[in-house]
Amino acid sequence: MKILAFLTDPPVVSSILLHLDLHHLSPPLSPARGPPQGDFLFDQTPECDATEAESVPDFTFDQSLPEDFTD
């Protein structure tokens, strides 16, 4: 299968779709919305202070790259 033509002229595309009895109007644009807030599991208890940094873990984590990865 090959692409023979690529139609970009809106009146031409609309007339072809009308002739084929297909939907020829674009869907209405809706304003963007934020993510649903109920899905986030934030700690909202009074003991939680979001300005404090998390404690440092008590284990070491090697973030270096393997030798064969540096090429």
N, CA and C atoms as an extended XYZ file, in Angstrom:
213
Properties=species:S:1:pos:R:3:atomname:S:1:resname:S:1:resid:I:1 pbc="F F F"
N         0.841       -1.164        0.000 N   MET     1
C         0.000        0.000        0.000 CA  MET     1
C         0.901        1.247        0.000 C   MET     1
N         0.602        2.184       -0.856 N   LYS     2
C         1.380        3.416       -0.962 CA  LYS     2
C         0.448        4.614       -0.841 C   LYS     2
N         1.001        5.694       -0.337 N   ILE     3
C         0.260        6.955       -0.295 CA  ILE     3
C         0.361        7.599       -1.673 C   ILE     3
N        -0.781        7.834       -2.279 N   LEU     4
C        -0.793        8.450       -3.605 CA  LEU     4
C        -0.970        9.950       -3.542 C   LEU     4
N        -1.697       10.420       -2.540 N   ALA     5
C        -1.925       11.854       -2.408 CA  ALA     5
C        -2.193       12.165       -0.941 C   ALA     5
N        -1.914       13.390       -0.583 N   PHE     6
C        -2.163       13.865        0.763 CA  PHE     6
C        -2.921       15.179        0.645 C   PHE     6
N        -4.201       15.148        0.966 N   LEU     7
C        -5.056       16.324        0.792 CA  LEU     7
C        -5.015       17.192        2.044 C   LEU     7
N        -4.746       18.477        1.842 N   THR     8
C        -4.689       19.400        2.980 CA  THR     8
C        -5.626       20.595        2.829 C   THR     8
N        -6.227       20.754        1.684 N   ASP     9
C        -7.123       21.887        1.447 CA  ASP     9
C        -8.484       21.577        2.082 C   ASP     9
N        -8.888       22.296        3.143 N   PRO    10
C       -10.122       21.967        3.861 CA  PRO    10
C       -11.375       21.893        2.999 C   PRO    10
N       -11.622       22.799        2.057 N   PRO    11
C       -12.836       22.667        1.242 CA  PRO    11
C       -12.853       21.390        0.393 C   PRO    11
N       -11.703       20.990       -0.114 N   VAL    12
C       -11.620       19.775       -0.926 CA  VAL    12
C       -11.886       18.549       -0.055 C   VAL    12
N       -11.262       18.502        1.100 N   VAL    13
C       -11.458       17.377        2.016 CA  VAL    13
C       -12.921       17.303        2.446 C   VAL    13
N       -13.509       18.429        2.761 N   SER    14
C       -14.904       18.467        3.196 CA  SER    14
C       -15.845       17.988        2.091 C   SER    14
N       -15.604       18.415        0.861 N   SER    15
C       -16.482       17.986       -0.233 CA  SER    15
C       -16.357       16.486       -0.500 C   SER    15
N       -15.155       15.928       -0.387 N   ILE    16
C       -14.977       14.484       -0.574 CA  ILE    16
C       -15.695       13.718        0.528 C   ILE    16
N       -15.554       14.159        1.757 N   LEU    17
C       -16.219       13.474        2.870 CA  LEU    17
C       -17.734       13.577        2.764 C   LEU    17
N       -18.236       14.730        2.344 N   LEU    18
C       -19.682       14.882        2.133 CA  LEU    18
C       -20.182       13.932        1.046 C   LEU    18
N       -19.427       13.800       -0.013 N   HIS    19
C       -19.812       12.913       -1.104 CA  HIS    19
C       -19.859       11.450       -0.641 C   HIS    19
N       -18.960       11.090        0.278 N   LEU    20
C       -18.917        9.714        0.788 CA  LEU    20
C       -19.857        9.510        1.971 C   LEU    20
N       -20.650       10.510        2.307 N   ASP    21
C       -21.562       10.475        3.458 CA  ASP    21
C       -20.827       10.188        4.766 C   ASP    21
N       -19.661       10.801        4.925 N   LEU    22
C       -18.878       10.682        6.147 CA  LEU    22
C       -18.908       12.011        6.896 C   LEU    22
N       -18.581       11.945        8.168 N   HIS    23
C       -18.595       13.163        8.988 CA  HIS    23
C       -17.521       14.124        8.478 C   HIS    23
N       -17.900       15.327        8.149 N   HIS    24
C       -16.979       16.265        7.521 CA  HIS    24
C       -16.587       17.444        8.417 C   HIS    24
N       -17.176       17.550        9.593 N   LEU    25
C       -16.832       18.647       10.502 CA  LEU    25
C       -15.904       18.139       11.602 C   LEU    25
N       -14.987       18.989       12.012 N   SER    26
C       -14.084       18.598       13.091 CA  SER    26
C       -14.838       18.663       14.419 C   SER    26
N       -14.419       17.876       15.406 N   PRO    27
C       -15.101       17.914       16.699 CA  PRO    27
C       -14.843       19.254       17.397 C   PRO    27
N       -15.763       19.688       18.243 N   PRO    28
C       -15.548       20.963       18.934 CA  PRO    28
C       -14.370       20.867       19.901 C   PRO    28
N       -13.645       21.954       20.018 N   LEU    29
C       -12.509       22.000       20.939 CA  LEU    29
C       -13.012       22.262       22.349 C   LEU    29
N       -12.474       21.535       23.284 N   SER    30
C       -12.820       21.719       24.689 CA  SER    30
C       -11.624       22.306       25.411 C   SER    30
N       -11.855       23.100       26.445 N   PRO    31
C       -10.715       23.644       27.182 CA  PRO    31
C        -9.981       22.534       27.931 C   PRO    31
N        -8.711       22.732       28.125 N   ALA    32
C        -7.902       21.761       28.859 CA  ALA    32
C        -8.342       21.744       30.317 C   ALA    32
N        -8.153       20.600       30.949 N   ARG    33
C        -8.500       20.489       32.361 CA  ARG    33
C        -7.336       19.841       33.100 C   ARG    33
N        -7.278       20.078       34.363 N   GLY    34
C        -6.227       19.505       35.186 CA  GLY    34
C        -6.502       18.054       35.514 C   GLY    34
N        -5.514       17.373       36.080 N   PRO    35
C        -5.723       15.981       36.449 CA  PRO    35
C        -6.697       15.876       37.619 C   PRO    35
N        -7.363       14.746       37.747 N   PRO    36
C        -8.281       14.593       38.880 CA  PRO    36
C        -7.509       14.593       40.196 C   PRO    36
N        -7.918       15.437       41.118 N   GLN    37
C        -7.185       15.579       42.364 CA  GLN    37
C        -7.435       14.440       43.342 C   GLN    37
N        -8.511       13.692       43.171 N   GLY    38
C        -8.814       12.620       44.095 CA  GLY    38
C        -7.884       11.432       43.966 C   GLY    38
N        -7.104       11.343       42.888 N   ASP    39
C        -6.224       10.202       42.676 CA  ASP    39
C        -4.901       10.313       43.425 C   ASP    39
N        -4.549       11.482       43.908 N   PHE    40
C        -3.285       11.666       44.604 CA  PHE    40
C        -3.451       11.313       46.080 C   PHE    40
N        -2.502       10.564       46.590 N   LEU    41
C        -2.555       10.152       47.990 CA  LEU    41
C        -1.570       10.996       48.808 C   LEU    41
N        -1.923       12.243       49.037 N   PHE    42
C        -1.066       13.131       49.810 CA  PHE    42
C        -1.346       12.949       51.294 C   PHE    42
N        -0.299       13.037       52.077 N   ASP    43
C        -0.458       12.983       53.530 CA  ASP    43
C        -0.919       14.357       53.992 C   ASP    43
N        -2.166       14.460       54.398 N   GLN    44
C        -2.722       15.746       54.794 CA  GLN    44
C        -2.961       15.819       56.301 C   GLN    44
N        -2.293       14.962       57.042 N   THR    45
C        -2.441       15.000       58.494 CA  THR    45
C        -1.680       16.202       59.046 C   THR    45
N        -2.066       16.695       60.212 N   PRO    46
C        -1.376       17.858       60.787 CA  PRO    46
C         0.098       17.582       61.094 C   PRO    46
N         0.476       16.293       61.296 N   GLU    47
C         1.874       15.975       61.606 CA  GLU    47
C         2.786       16.115       60.392 C   GLU    47
N         2.209       16.106       59.194 N   CYS    48
C         2.992       16.179       57.959 CA  CYS    48
C         3.404       17.623       57.698 C   CYS    48
N         4.702       17.840       57.530 N   ASP    49
C         5.207       19.168       57.184 CA  ASP    49
C         5.876       19.059       55.821 C   ASP    49
N         5.247       19.582       54.793 N   ALA    50
C         5.761       19.451       53.429 CA  ALA    50
C         7.030       20.248       53.195 C   ALA    50
N         7.388       21.163       54.112 N   THR    51
C         8.588       21.962       53.925 CA  THR    51
C         9.830       21.231       54.417 C   THR    51
N         9.664       20.160       55.185 N   GLU    52
C        10.817       19.403       55.669 CA  GLU    52
C        11.280       18.428       54.602 C   GLU    52
N        12.598       18.278       54.497 N   ALA    53
C        13.152       17.318       53.541 CA  ALA    53
C        13.001       15.902       54.079 C   ALA    53
N        12.952       14.934       53.173 N   GLU    54
C        12.879       13.554       53.596 CA  GLU    54
C        14.210       13.131       54.196 C   GLU    54
N        14.172       12.173       55.093 N   SER    55
C        15.402       11.711       55.728 CA  SER    55
C        16.247       10.932       54.727 C   SER    55
N        17.545       10.917       54.966 N   VAL    56
C        18.479       10.214       54.093 CA  VAL    56
C        18.365        8.717       54.368 C   VAL    56
N        18.267        7.881       53.322 N   PRO    57
C        18.174        6.441       53.566 CA  PRO    57
C        19.461        5.901       54.175 C   PRO    57
N        19.337        4.816       54.911 N   ASP    58
C        20.492        4.268       55.621 CA  ASP    58
C        21.218        3.200       54.804 C   ASP    58
N        21.131        3.254       53.485 N   PHE    59
C        21.857        2.325       52.631 CA  PHE    59
C        22.548        3.117       51.540 C   PHE    59
N        23.581        2.522       50.939 N   THR    60
C        24.295        3.188       49.856 CA  THR    60
C        23.779        2.651       48.530 C   THR    60
N        23.741        3.515       47.564 N   PHE    61
C        23.241        3.155       46.248 CA  PHE    61
C        24.272        3.583       45.226 C   PHE    61
N        24.841        2.620       44.512 N   ASP    62
C        25.880        2.885       43.527 CA  ASP    62
C        25.231        3.350       42.222 C   ASP    62
N        25.457        4.604       41.846 N   GLN    63
C        24.870        5.162       40.628 CA  GLN    63
C        25.868        5.232       39.474 C   GLN    63
N        27.007        4.595       39.596 N   SER    64
C        27.992        4.622       38.528 CA  SER    64
C        27.567        3.688       37.406 C   SER    64
N        28.071        3.969       36.197 N   LEU    65
C        27.749        3.161       35.028 CA  LEU    65
C        28.656        1.950       34.959 C   LEU    65
N        28.169        0.843       34.410 N   PRO    66
C        29.045       -0.313       34.218 CA  PRO    66
C        30.160        0.011       33.224 C   PRO    66
N        31.225       -0.749       33.272 N   GLU    67
C        32.380       -0.486       32.401 CA  GLU    67
C        32.014       -0.616       30.933 C   GLU    67
N        31.199       -1.586       30.558 N   ASP    68
C        30.879       -1.795       29.147 CA  ASP    68
C        29.825       -0.812       28.623 C   ASP    68
N        29.280        0.013       29.475 N   PHE    69
C        28.260        0.978       29.075 CA  PHE    69
C        28.855        2.325       28.673 C   PHE    69
N        30.102        2.571       28.958 N   THR    70
C        30.714        3.896       28.748 CA  THR    70
C        31.173        4.129       27.326 C   THR    70
N        30.988        3.198       26.415 N   ASP    71
C        31.444        3.388       25.031 CA  ASP    71
C        30.577        4.362       24.287 C   ASP    71
